Amino acid sequence: MKFNAREVLLKNNRSVIIRTARTSDAENLLNTARLYIADSEYIPKLAEEIKLTIEQEEEWINSYSENEDSLLLVAEYQGQIIGNIDLTSNRRKIMAHTAVIGMGILKEWRNTGLGTAMLTSIIEWAKQNKTLELIWLEVYTENTLGVSLYKKMGFKENGVVKGFFKQDGRYYDKLTMTLNVKGDK
Ligand SMILES: CC(C)(COP(=O)(O)OP(=O)(O)OC[C@H]1O[C@@H](n2cnc3c(N)ncnc32)[C@H](O)[C@@H]1OP(=O)(O)O)[C@@H](O)C(=O)NCCC(=O)NCCS
Protein backbone atom coordinates (compact mmCIF):
# COMPACT_ATOMS: atom_id res chain seq x y z
CA MET A 1 0.00 0.00 0.00
CA LYS A 2 1.38 3.36 -1.04
CA PHE A 3 2.30 5.99 1.54
CA ASN A 4 1.38 9.53 0.56
CA ALA A 5 4.23 11.92 1.31
CA ARG A 6 3.38 14.62 3.84
CA GLU A 7 4.86 17.91 4.94
CA VAL A 8 5.02 18.64 8.67
CA LEU A 9 5.81 21.82 10.54
CA LEU A 10 8.00 21.04 13.55
CA LYS A 11 8.35 22.79 16.91
CA ASN A 12 11.50 24.52 15.57
CA ASN A 13 9.34 26.11 12.84
CA ARG A 14 10.98 24.09 10.10
CA SER A 15 8.95 22.23 7.58
CA VAL A 16 10.08 18.69 6.72
CA ILE A 17 8.85 16.08 4.28
CA ILE A 18 8.08 12.54 5.38
CA ARG A 19 8.11 10.17 2.42
CA THR A 20 8.86 6.62 1.33
CA ALA A 21 12.57 5.89 0.99
CA ARG A 22 13.91 5.55 -2.57
CA THR A 23 16.83 3.46 -3.84
CA SER A 24 18.67 6.70 -4.60
CA ASP A 25 18.57 7.63 -0.86
CA ALA A 26 20.95 4.78 0.02
CA GLU A 27 24.15 6.75 0.54
CA ASN A 28 22.47 9.64 2.39
CA LEU A 29 20.46 7.32 4.59
CA LEU A 30 23.53 5.28 5.48
CA ASN A 31 25.45 8.44 6.42
CA THR A 32 22.54 9.73 8.53
CA ALA A 33 22.17 6.41 10.36
CA ARG A 34 25.92 6.33 11.07
CA LEU A 35 25.68 9.81 12.60
CA TYR A 36 22.61 9.24 14.77
CA ILE A 37 23.81 5.85 15.97
CA ALA A 38 27.13 7.35 17.06
CA ASP A 39 25.17 10.12 18.85
CA SER A 40 22.73 7.91 20.75
CA GLU A 41 23.22 5.97 23.96
CA TYR A 42 20.02 4.09 23.32
CA ILE A 43 20.52 2.30 20.02
CA PRO A 44 22.14 -1.08 20.74
CA LYS A 45 24.60 -0.89 17.88
CA LEU A 46 28.11 0.52 17.70
CA ALA A 47 28.90 2.84 14.79
CA GLU A 48 31.71 0.50 13.68
CA GLU A 49 29.18 -2.33 13.37
CA ILE A 50 27.48 -0.62 10.44
CA LYS A 51 29.31 -2.33 7.64
CA LEU A 52 26.68 -2.13 4.93
CA THR A 53 27.88 -1.04 1.52
CA ILE A 54 25.78 1.40 -0.51
CA GLU A 55 24.65 -1.55 -2.70
CA GLN A 56 23.50 -3.48 0.38
CA GLU A 57 21.69 -0.40 1.66
CA GLU A 58 19.98 -0.12 -1.74
CA GLU A 59 18.88 -3.75 -1.45
CA TRP A 60 17.57 -3.09 2.05
CA ILE A 61 15.56 -0.09 0.82
CA ASN A 62 14.22 -2.12 -2.12
CA SER A 63 13.13 -4.96 0.17
CA TYR A 64 10.52 -2.54 1.57
CA SER A 65 9.01 -1.75 -1.82
CA GLU A 66 8.77 -5.49 -2.51
CA ASN A 67 6.91 -6.23 0.74
CA GLU A 68 3.46 -4.71 0.96
CA ASP A 69 3.20 -5.14 4.73
CA SER A 70 6.41 -3.25 5.50
CA LEU A 71 7.26 0.43 5.16
CA LEU A 72 10.44 2.49 5.25
CA LEU A 73 10.04 6.25 5.58
CA VAL A 74 12.61 9.03 5.64
CA ALA A 75 12.32 12.61 6.89
CA GLU A 76 13.89 15.12 4.54
CA TYR A 77 14.85 18.74 5.13
CA GLN A 78 16.24 20.77 2.23
CA GLY A 79 17.42 17.60 0.48
CA GLN A 80 19.09 16.13 3.59
CA ILE A 81 17.81 12.99 5.29
CA ILE A 82 17.44 13.82 9.00
CA GLY A 83 15.77 10.67 10.27
CA ASN A 84 14.04 7.47 9.32
CA ILE A 85 11.51 4.98 10.61
CA ASP A 86 10.84 1.44 9.48
CA LEU A 87 7.96 -0.92 10.10
CA THR A 88 9.11 -4.43 9.26
CA SER A 89 6.55 -7.20 9.11
CA ASN A 90 7.30 -10.75 10.12
CA ARG A 91 7.84 -13.13 7.18
CA ARG A 92 6.51 -16.18 9.08
CA LYS A 93 2.82 -16.84 8.54
CA ILE A 94 2.01 -17.32 12.21
CA MET A 95 3.40 -13.86 12.99
CA ALA A 96 2.51 -12.17 9.70
CA HIS A 97 0.04 -9.86 11.53
CA THR A 98 2.93 -8.34 13.50
CA ALA A 99 5.58 -5.79 12.56
CA VAL A 100 8.45 -4.20 14.46
CA ILE A 101 9.41 -0.53 14.45
CA GLY A 102 12.92 0.92 14.29
CA MET A 103 13.68 4.62 14.19
CA GLY A 104 16.36 7.23 14.61
CA ILE A 105 16.78 10.97 14.21
CA LEU A 106 19.86 13.19 13.96
CA LYS A 107 20.67 14.68 17.36
CA GLU A 108 19.95 18.28 16.39
CA TRP A 109 16.47 17.27 15.20
CA ARG A 110 15.40 15.39 18.35
CA ASN A 111 12.67 16.75 20.61
CA THR A 112 11.21 18.79 17.75
CA GLY A 113 8.09 16.66 17.23
CA LEU A 114 9.65 14.75 14.32
CA GLY A 115 9.46 11.40 16.17
CA THR A 116 5.75 12.04 16.82
CA ALA A 117 5.15 12.88 13.15
CA MET A 118 7.03 9.80 11.86
CA LEU A 119 5.27 7.46 14.30
CA THR A 120 1.87 8.96 13.46
CA SER A 121 2.59 8.34 9.77
CA ILE A 122 3.55 4.70 10.37
CA ILE A 123 0.60 4.02 12.69
CA GLU A 124 -1.94 5.54 10.28
CA TRP A 125 -0.50 3.46 7.47
CA ALA A 126 -0.57 0.26 9.59
CA LYS A 127 -4.23 0.93 10.46
CA GLN A 128 -5.09 0.96 6.74
CA ASN A 129 -3.05 -2.17 6.01
CA LYS A 130 -5.17 -5.33 5.70
CA THR A 131 -2.73 -7.76 7.35
CA LEU A 132 -1.17 -5.89 10.25
CA GLU A 133 -2.71 -5.99 13.73
CA LEU A 134 0.07 -5.75 16.28
CA ILE A 135 3.00 -3.38 15.97
CA TRP A 136 5.78 -3.40 18.53
CA LEU A 137 9.15 -2.01 19.47
CA GLU A 138 11.91 -2.45 21.98
CA VAL A 139 13.45 0.38 23.96
CA TYR A 140 15.97 0.89 26.76
CA THR A 141 13.90 1.45 29.93
CA GLU A 142 16.19 4.45 30.61
CA ASN A 143 15.25 6.11 27.32
CA THR A 144 12.67 8.34 29.02
CA LEU A 145 12.15 10.50 25.94
CA GLY A 146 11.48 7.43 23.78
CA VAL A 147 9.26 5.65 26.33
CA SER A 148 7.14 8.76 26.97
CA LEU A 149 6.74 9.33 23.22
CA TYR A 150 5.62 5.71 22.63
CA LYS A 151 3.13 5.91 25.52
CA LYS A 152 1.75 9.15 24.11
CA MET A 153 1.21 7.33 20.79
CA GLY A 154 -0.79 4.60 22.57
CA PHE A 155 1.86 1.90 23.01
CA LYS A 156 1.51 -0.30 26.11
CA GLU A 157 4.37 -1.65 28.20
CA ASN A 158 4.62 -5.37 27.56
CA GLY A 159 7.48 -6.80 29.54
CA VAL A 160 10.96 -5.95 30.71
CA VAL A 161 14.02 -8.12 30.19
CA LYS A 162 16.57 -7.19 32.80
CA GLY A 163 20.19 -6.82 31.76
CA PHE A 164 19.46 -7.39 28.06
CA PHE A 165 22.02 -4.82 26.94
CA LYS A 166 25.59 -4.72 28.22
CA GLN A 167 28.00 -1.96 27.37
CA ASP A 168 31.35 -1.20 29.00
CA GLY A 169 30.47 -3.60 31.82
CA ARG A 170 27.13 -1.91 32.59
CA TYR A 171 23.78 -3.62 32.17
CA TYR A 172 20.60 -1.99 30.86
CA ASP A 173 17.02 -3.27 30.83
CA LYS A 174 14.91 -3.63 27.70
CA LEU A 175 11.20 -2.81 27.51
CA THR A 176 8.93 -4.22 24.81
CA MET A 177 5.99 -1.99 23.88
CA THR A 178 3.03 -2.97 21.71
CA LEU A 179 0.14 -1.28 19.95
CA ASN A 180 -2.85 -3.09 18.51
CA VAL A 181 -3.69 -1.04 15.43
CA LYS A 182 -7.05 -2.77 14.90
CA GLY A 183 -8.20 -2.10 18.50
CA ASP A 184 -7.57 -3.96 21.76
CA LYS A 185 -8.36 -7.67 21.81
C1 LIG B 1 13.47 8.58 20.30
C2 LIG B 1 13.30 9.53 19.14
C3 LIG B 1 13.03 8.74 17.85
C4 LIG B 1 12.07 10.43 19.45
O1 LIG B 1 11.87 11.40 18.45
P1 LIG B 1 11.76 12.96 18.82
O2 LIG B 1 11.56 13.71 17.57
O3 LIG B 1 12.91 13.33 19.67
O4 LIG B 1 10.41 12.93 19.65
P2 LIG B 1 9.28 14.07 19.79
O5 LIG B 1 9.92 15.40 19.85
O6 LIG B 1 8.24 13.86 18.74
O7 LIG B 1 8.58 13.67 21.16
C5 LIG B 1 9.30 13.55 22.33
C6 LIG B 1 8.34 13.71 23.51
O8 LIG B 1 9.02 13.35 24.71
C7 LIG B 1 8.99 14.46 25.61
N1 LIG B 1 10.27 14.42 26.32
C8 LIG B 1 11.45 14.94 25.96
N2 LIG B 1 12.39 14.66 26.87
C9 LIG B 1 11.77 13.93 27.82
C10 LIG B 1 12.20 13.32 29.02
N3 LIG B 1 13.47 13.40 29.43
N4 LIG B 1 11.30 12.63 29.76
C11 LIG B 1 10.01 12.54 29.35
N5 LIG B 1 9.55 13.08 28.20
C12 LIG B 1 10.42 13.77 27.46
C13 LIG B 1 8.84 15.68 24.74
O9 LIG B 1 8.27 16.73 25.47
C14 LIG B 1 7.90 15.15 23.66
O10 LIG B 1 6.56 15.10 24.10
P3 LIG B 1 5.47 16.18 23.57
O11 LIG B 1 5.48 16.11 22.07
O12 LIG B 1 4.22 15.70 24.15
O13 LIG B 1 5.94 17.50 24.05
C15 LIG B 1 14.53 10.46 18.93
O14 LIG B 1 14.73 11.28 20.06
C16 LIG B 1 15.82 9.68 18.66
O15 LIG B 1 16.12 9.38 17.51
N6 LIG B 1 16.57 9.37 19.72
C17 LIG B 1 17.83 8.66 19.59
C18 LIG B 1 17.67 7.26 19.03
C19 LIG B 1 16.62 6.45 19.75
O16 LIG B 1 16.50 6.52 20.97
N7 LIG B 1 15.84 5.71 18.94
C20 LIG B 1 14.75 4.95 19.43
C21 LIG B 1 15.16 3.60 19.82
S1 LIG B 1 13.76 2.70 20.42
Ligand as a Chemical Component Dictionary entry (heavy atoms), coordinates in Angstrom:
data_LIG
# 
_chem_comp.id                   LIG 
_chem_comp.type                 NON-POLYMER 
_chem_comp.pdbx_formal_charge   0 
_chem_comp.three_letter_code    LIG 
# 
loop_
_chem_comp_atom.comp_id 
_chem_comp_atom.atom_id 
_chem_comp_atom.alt_atom_id 
_chem_comp_atom.type_symbol 
_chem_comp_atom.charge 
_chem_comp_atom.model_Cartn_x 
_chem_comp_atom.model_Cartn_y 
_chem_comp_atom.model_Cartn_z 
_chem_comp_atom.pdbx_ordinal 
LIG C1  C1  C 0 13.473 8.577  20.297 1  
LIG C2  C2  C 0 13.302 9.534  19.135 2  
LIG C3  C3  C 0 13.033 8.743  17.852 3  
LIG C4  C4  C 0 12.071 10.431 19.450 4  
LIG O1  O1  O 0 11.874 11.399 18.446 5  
LIG P1  P1  P 0 11.756 12.961 18.816 6  
LIG O2  O2  O 0 11.560 13.709 17.565 7  
LIG O3  O3  O 0 12.909 13.328 19.675 8  
LIG O4  O4  O 0 10.406 12.933 19.654 9  
LIG P2  P2  P 0 9.282  14.069 19.786 10 
LIG O5  O5  O 0 9.921  15.398 19.850 11 
LIG O6  O6  O 0 8.240  13.861 18.745 12 
LIG O7  O7  O 0 8.582  13.673 21.157 13 
LIG C5  C5  C 0 9.304  13.554 22.334 14 
LIG C6  C6  C 0 8.339  13.714 23.514 15 
LIG O8  O8  O 0 9.016  13.354 24.715 16 
LIG C7  C7  C 0 8.993  14.459 25.605 17 
LIG N1  N1  N 0 10.269 14.422 26.315 18 
LIG C8  C8  C 0 11.449 14.941 25.955 19 
LIG N2  N2  N 0 12.390 14.665 26.868 20 
LIG C9  C9  C 0 11.771 13.931 27.821 21 
LIG C10 C10 C 0 12.202 13.322 29.023 22 
LIG N3  N3  N 0 13.473 13.397 29.432 23 
LIG N4  N4  N 0 11.296 12.634 29.758 24 
LIG C11 C11 C 0 10.009 12.535 29.347 25 
LIG N5  N5  N 0 9.551  13.078 28.203 26 
LIG C12 C12 C 0 10.423 13.767 27.456 27 
LIG C13 C13 C 0 8.841  15.677 24.743 28 
LIG O9  O9  O 0 8.274  16.735 25.468 29 
LIG C14 C14 C 0 7.904  15.149 23.661 30 
LIG O10 O10 O 0 6.560  15.102 24.096 31 
LIG P3  P3  P 0 5.472  16.182 23.570 32 
LIG O11 O11 O 0 5.484  16.107 22.075 33 
LIG O12 O12 O 0 4.215  15.695 24.153 34 
LIG O13 O13 O 0 5.941  17.499 24.045 35 
LIG C15 C15 C 0 14.534 10.461 18.930 36 
LIG O14 O14 O 0 14.734 11.282 20.062 37 
LIG C16 C16 C 0 15.816 9.682  18.656 38 
LIG O15 O15 O 0 16.125 9.380  17.509 39 
LIG N6  N6  N 0 16.570 9.372  19.721 40 
LIG C17 C17 C 0 17.829 8.664  19.594 41 
LIG C18 C18 C 0 17.672 7.263  19.033 42 
LIG C19 C19 C 0 16.620 6.453  19.751 43 
LIG O16 O16 O 0 16.496 6.517  20.968 44 
LIG N7  N7  N 0 15.843 5.714  18.943 45 
LIG C20 C20 C 0 14.750 4.945  19.430 46 
LIG C21 C21 C 0 15.159 3.597  19.821 47 
LIG S1  S1  S 0 13.765 2.698  20.422 48 
# 
loop_
_chem_comp_bond.comp_id 
_chem_comp_bond.atom_id_1 
_chem_comp_bond.atom_id_2 
_chem_comp_bond.value_order 
_chem_comp_bond.pdbx_ordinal 
LIG C1  C2  SING 1  
LIG C2  C3  SING 2  
LIG C2  C4  SING 3  
LIG C2  C15 SING 4  
LIG C4  O1  SING 5  
LIG O1  P1  SING 6  
LIG P1  O2  DOUB 7  
LIG P1  O3  SING 8  
LIG P1  O4  SING 9  
LIG O4  P2  SING 10 
LIG P2  O5  DOUB 11 
LIG P2  O6  SING 12 
LIG P2  O7  SING 13 
LIG O7  C5  SING 14 
LIG C5  C6  SING 15 
LIG C6  O8  SING 16 
LIG C6  C14 SING 17 
LIG O8  C7  SING 18 
LIG C7  N1  SING 19 
LIG C7  C13 SING 20 
LIG N1  C8  SING 21 
LIG N1  C12 SING 22 
LIG C8  N2  DOUB 23 
LIG N2  C9  SING 24 
LIG C9  C10 SING 25 
LIG C9  C12 DOUB 26 
LIG C10 N3  SING 27 
LIG C10 N4  DOUB 28 
LIG N4  C11 SING 29 
LIG C11 N5  DOUB 30 
LIG N5  C12 SING 31 
LIG C13 O9  SING 32 
LIG C13 C14 SING 33 
LIG C14 O10 SING 34 
LIG O10 P3  SING 35 
LIG P3  O11 DOUB 36 
LIG P3  O12 SING 37 
LIG P3  O13 SING 38 
LIG C15 O14 SING 39 
LIG C15 C16 SING 40 
LIG C16 O15 DOUB 41 
LIG C16 N6  SING 42 
LIG N6  C17 SING 43 
LIG C17 C18 SING 44 
LIG C18 C19 SING 45 
LIG C19 O16 DOUB 46 
LIG C19 N7  SING 47 
LIG N7  C20 SING 48 
LIG C20 C21 SING 49 
LIG C21 S1  SING 50 
# 
